[in-house]
């Protein structure tokens, strides 16, 4: 008898939780039923897949190997189901998108608005994630597309350059004159908190030029920084594109300039590319061109 899909899902749930009781609760079946179904799978496969002798249930060597292929089979099945539901005329469909946090301030909103205006039948699931989690999510088939930065990517990730992001000092008072980086030592700044990759980029730049500004505020939200700078004399460092949608904010070039970053569209190399994903890719390129973002 060939294993059924429920057997694979049951095994994966036990492997994830290391416990039959918690896995059964998640699956909404009884613990004895779950145990019986996993034993049935082991008889079908002809090998012990779980080590039940310890305090937690662990995969055996055979179980590790089997689970690797079981996860792949379920991912491929999910992709097949999405392909069947995919409609080329975009009257319906779905897209799972993730972006790194700074894009929420200037790119995510316009992209979502444009996609909804052109293709209202597409359901969009948007997540704000760190780049490591975006790439892992793409490889696990939990995401269709990601927008992040160019860097050494995980094997299996395809990256398409979109544009060059420039970071500048952002203030509430217009000023066209570039600011020498040393003058930041006399400024009070509001910056992103240390868990943002952008903050690490800024800190490296300041350290390279031996500048230690007074950081009056740290925030874990770009939107919070936007509100703070609009209402106080504080300055911040953000992508200058943020100022495009906030007329009360003004970019001030720094001398020397912060190193630019290449923004990329990420996907899994072998992933099925739905009509919704193709439409989003075209729309993103068009928006980048229309907004005159610097080319990659």
C-alpha positions in Angstrom: 0.0 0.0 0.0 1.4 3.4 -1.0 1.6 6.1 1.7 -1.1 8.7 1.6 -0.7 12.4 1.9 -2.1 12.5 5.4 0.7 10.0 6.5 3.4 12.5 5.3 1.7 15.4 7.1 1.3 13.4 10.3 5.0 12.4 10.2 6.2 16.0 9.6 4.0 17.3 12.4 5.5 14.8 14.9 9.0 15.6 13.7 8.4 19.3 14.1 7.0 19.1 17.6 9.0 16.2 18.9 5.9 15.0 20.6 2.8 13.0 19.6 0.4 14.9 21.9 1.3 18.4 20.6 1.3 17.2 17.0 -2.1 15.6 17.5 -3.5 18.8 18.9 -2.2 20.8 15.9 -3.7 18.2 13.5 -6.9 18.0 15.5 -6.9 14.2 15.7 -6.5 12.0 18.7 -3.0 11.0 19.9 -3.8 7.2 19.5 -5.0 7.8 16.0 -1.8 9.7 15.1 0.4 7.1 16.6 -1.4 4.4 14.7 -1.1 6.2 11.4 2.6 6.8 11.8 3.2 3.2 12.6 1.2 2.3 9.5 3.5 4.5 7.5 6.6 2.8 9.0 5.2 -0.6 8.0 4.5 0.6 4.5 8.0 2.1 4.2 9.6 -0.9 5.9 11.8 1.2 8.3 11.5 2.8 11.7 11.2 6.5 11.1 10.9 7.8 14.7 12.9 7.1 17.8 10.4 7.0 20.7 12.7 5.9 23.5 13.7 9.4 24.8 11.8 12.2 26.4 11.2 13.7 23.0 10.4 11.9 19.8 13.2 12.2 17.3 13.7 11.2 13.7 15.9 8.1 13.0 18.5 8.3 10.2 15.9 6.7 7.9 13.3 9.2 9.2 15.6 12.1 8.4 16.0 10.9 4.8 12.3 10.2 4.4 11.3 13.5 5.8 13.6 15.4 3.4 11.7 13.9 0.4 8.3 14.1 2.1 8.7 17.9 2.5 9.8 18.2 -1.1 6.8 16.1 -2.3 4.4 18.3 -0.3 6.0 21.5 -1.7 5.6 20.2 -5.2 2.0 19.2 -4.7 1.2 22.7 -3.3 2.9 24.2 -6.4 0.8 22.0 -8.6 -2.4 23.0 -6.9 -1.5 26.7 -7.3 -0.7 26.1 -11.0 -4.1 24.5 -11.6 -5.8 27.5 -9.9 -3.7 30.0 -11.7 -5.6 32.0 -14.4 -3.5 33.6 -17.1 -6.0 36.5 -17.5 -5.4 37.4 -13.9 -9.1 37.5 -13.0 -8.1 35.6 -9.9 -5.0 34.2 -8.3 -2.7 34.8 -5.3 0.7 36.0 -4.6 2.8 35.6 -1.4 5.3 38.5 -1.1 7.9 39.4 1.5 9.9 42.6 1.7 12.7 43.8 4.1 11.4 46.4 6.5 12.7 49.7 4.9 10.7 49.1 1.7 7.4 49.4 3.7 8.1 53.1 3.9 8.2 53.9 0.1 7.8 50.8 -2.1 5.3 48.4 -0.7 2.3 50.8 -0.7 2.6 52.0 -4.3 3.2 48.4 -5.5 0.2 47.0 -3.7 -2.0 49.9 -4.8 -0.9 49.4 -8.5 -1.5 45.7 -8.4 -4.9 46.0 -6.8 -5.9 48.7 -9.3 -4.9 46.6 -12.3 -5.8 43.1 -11.0 -8.3 43.3 -8.2 -9.0 39.6 -8.4 -5.5 38.7 -7.1 -5.2 38.0 -3.4 -1.9 39.4 -2.0 -0.3 38.2 1.2 2.5 40.6 2.2 5.0 40.0 5.0 7.7 42.2 6.4 10.7 39.9 7.1 14.5 40.0 7.5 16.3 39.0 4.4 17.5 35.6 5.8 13.9 34.7 6.5 12.8 35.8 3.1 15.3 33.5 1.4 14.5 30.6 3.7 10.8 31.2 3.0 11.3 31.1 -0.8 13.3 27.9 -0.6 10.6 26.3 1.6 7.9 27.4 -0.9 6.3 29.6 1.7 6.7 32.7 -0.5 6.5 33.4 -4.2 8.6 36.6 -4.4 10.8 38.7 -2.1 12.2 42.2 -2.4 15.6 42.7 -0.6 19.2 43.6 -1.3 22.0 42.1 -3.4 24.4 40.1 -1.4 25.7 36.5 -1.4 22.4 34.6 -1.6 21.5 31.1 -0.5 21.9 28.3 -3.1 18.7 28.1 -5.1 17.8 31.8 -4.9 17.6 33.8 -8.1 18.1 37.5 -7.8 17.0 40.1 -10.4 18.4 43.6 -9.9 15.7 46.3 -9.8 17.3 49.6 -8.8 20.0 51.3 -6.7 18.9 52.5 -3.3 20.7 55.6 -1.9 20.6 56.6 1.7 20.8 60.2 2.8 20.2 62.4 5.8 16.5 63.2 6.0 15.2 66.3 7.7 12.1 68.4 8.0 13.8 71.6 6.8 14.7 71.9 3.1 18.4 72.2 2.4 20.1 71.7 -1.0 23.7 71.9 0.3 25.5 68.6 0.9 26.5 68.0 4.5 30.0 66.8 5.4 29.8 63.6 7.4 31.9 65.1 10.2 29.1 67.6 10.8 26.8 64.7 12.0 28.8 64.7 15.2 26.9 67.9 16.1 23.5 66.6 15.1 20.9 64.8 17.1 19.6 61.8 15.2 16.7 59.4 15.3 17.8 56.1 13.8 16.5 52.6 13.2 17.2 50.1 16.0 20.1 47.7 15.8 18.0 44.7 14.5 17.6 46.4 11.1 20.2 45.7 8.4 20.0 49.3 7.4 21.2 50.4 10.8 24.2 48.2 10.5 24.9 49.8 7.1 24.7 53.3 8.7 26.8 52.3 11.7 29.6 50.9 9.4 29.6 54.2 7.4 29.8 56.3 10.6 32.6 54.1 12.0 34.6 54.3 8.8 34.6 58.1 9.1 35.1 58.1 12.8 31.9 60.1 13.5 29.9 59.5 16.7 26.6 61.5 16.5 24.2 61.8 19.4 21.5 59.3 18.9 18.5 60.7 20.7 15.9 58.2 19.5 16.0 54.6 18.3 12.9 53.1 16.7 12.0 49.7 15.3 9.7 51.2 12.6 10.5 53.4 9.6 7.1 55.0 9.9 7.8 56.0 13.4 11.0 57.7 12.3 9.1 59.5 9.6 6.6 60.9 12.1 9.3 61.8 14.6 11.4 63.7 12.0 8.4 65.6 10.7 7.5 66.8 14.2 10.9 67.5 15.8 14.3 69.0 14.9 15.8 65.5 14.8 17.3 64.2 11.6 17.4 60.6 10.4 19.2 58.5 7.8 16.8 56.7 5.4 16.5 55.9 1.7 16.0 59.2 0.0 13.1 57.6 -1.9 11.1 57.9 1.4 10.8 61.6 0.8 9.0 61.1 -2.5 5.7 60.4 -0.7 6.3 62.7 2.3 6.5 66.3 1.1 7.4 67.5 4.6 10.6 65.5 4.5 13.7 66.5 2.6 16.9 64.6 1.7 20.3 66.1 2.4 23.2 64.4 0.6 26.1 63.5 2.8 29.7 63.9 1.8 31.1 61.4 1.2 27.9 59.5 0.3 26.8 56.4 2.0 27.5 53.3 0.0 24.6 52.5 -2.3 22.7 49.2 -2.2 21.2 47.2 -5.1 17.6 46.3 -4.6 16.7 42.9 -6.0 13.6 40.8 -6.7 14.1 37.3 -5.3 12.5 34.0 -6.1 13.3 30.3 -5.9 15.2 29.2 -9.0 13.1 26.1 -9.7 9.8 27.6 -8.5 6.6 27.7 -10.7 6.1 31.3 -11.7 2.4 32.1 -11.6 0.6 34.6 -13.8 0.3 36.8 -10.7 4.0 36.6 -10.0 4.8 37.5 -13.6 2.4 40.4 -13.5 3.9 41.7 -10.2 7.4 41.5 -11.7 6.3 43.6 -14.7 4.5 46.1 -12.5 7.5 46.5 -10.2 9.8 47.2 -13.1 7.4 49.7 -14.5 7.0 51.5 -11.2 10.7 51.7 -10.7 11.1 53.2 -14.1 8.2 55.7 -13.7 9.6 56.9 -10.3 13.0 57.3 -11.8 14.8 55.3 -9.2 18.6 55.0 -10.0 19.2 51.9 -12.2 21.0 49.0 -10.7 
